[in-house]
Amino acid sequence: MAGSGPSGARRVDDPPEVRDALPTHPEPVVRLNRAVNLADVREAARRRLPRPVFDTIDGGADDELTLTRNETAFRDLLVTPRPLVDVTTRSMRTEVLGQPVALPVLLAPTGGARVAHRHAELAVAAAAASRHTVYVQGTVTSWSLEDVAAAGGGSSWYQLYLPADRSRTAAMVDRVVAAGYRALVLTVDTAVFGGRERDRRNGTALPVRIRPRLALQGAGRPAWAVDFVRGAVQLPGPLSGSRGLSVRATQEQILASPSPVTWADLASVRALWPGPLVVKGVLGPEQVQRLLDEGVDGVVVSNHGGRQLDGVPATIEALPAVVDAVAGRAEVFLDGGVRRGTDVLKALALGARAVMIGRPYLFGLAAGGQAGVEKVLDVLGTELDRAMALSGCATVADVDAGLVRRVGR
Ligand code: FNR
């Protein structure tokens, strides 16, 4: 499934029997190739996906106040460059939880990547590995966690949703350990699902199934429809629980009834997981001390991309107080609304170790599979490199709080 590309990087492809048995339809590579920024990639995806599928990725909760704010709050931060510094030689390299990465942009966990492209998590993991960064594989997946770990070449992290039946947690964690994931990310902001009104209007629920309305909309999106069907031919097997624990059953439980994570759960996961542990979904300093006391190694300042509680702060607004409270005792990450290299620069300046992106790479995946995800990382990398050069930063260590200030609206 994942072979070696011309550059030696792993590349995900269909097995020959799938490739040869089905007609090939041109994918919108031209549009993707022409994309100069992440807004263009989103547009390429919008043209390829049926509306309900696009909305299920693009949308947020309720009035989408937080979704919008995640992006606009970055615009309220201004950068003050430091010229007269020799930035001829630059590096975006950094370390996340002891793991070297080529750029401080990681790929956040997103359940349901399969609706964007049949290669789904395999392609995302392979793209992250080819660009020397981290993909956080989610519990909600269409490929087995072992296959995704292999596609990521040992660089991926795993995001855990706890099974409603907690007696199964230990077996799940054991399986994640055995697969070689480097860090475990416990998402804590999904006590119940957010109110996704676009999905309700469209009649969409995850996992997306072919229903009459979707089939109709898919007719206007033939490349997507062919991909979806090819995926259906290809998929049976990898999702199965053939390695001792049914991932499908776990997912169905999670999707049917998300289960609130408590401090007791955190303590038990900490006891089970031997590696670095990250808690995702922190928005304020109040829980920080206790998280550190529980042995957490990292926190992700995240509002789930504005998909859970609407009306919470933008993550870039919430970041400084969390960074202060953590005071260097753990690594702080941020996700939500990162769309430009300058957004990455601003997050680093305010104390994030690295950022994560969600929707942008799903749109890249939708528009061009693995190459689309790589394109998104390349665009952000190019933009960050340029922003660093223009602001007088040769390395990420040079990016500090003095670089940015907030303006009123
Ligand atoms: C998500 N996110 C998410 N988070 C998580 O911990 N587990 C999950 O299964 C999912 N699933 C998911 C699906 C889709 C379609 C999206 C868009 C997002 C949230 C994700 O990890 C991340 O927090 C946000 O996507 C970051 O915001 P941006 O980059 O999308 O603005």
Residues whose N, C-alpha, C, O or C-beta is under 5 A from the ligand:
A	BS01	FNR	T56 I57 A108 P109 T110 G111 G138 V140 Q159 T187 S302 H304 G305 D335 G336 G337 V338 M356 I357 G358 R359
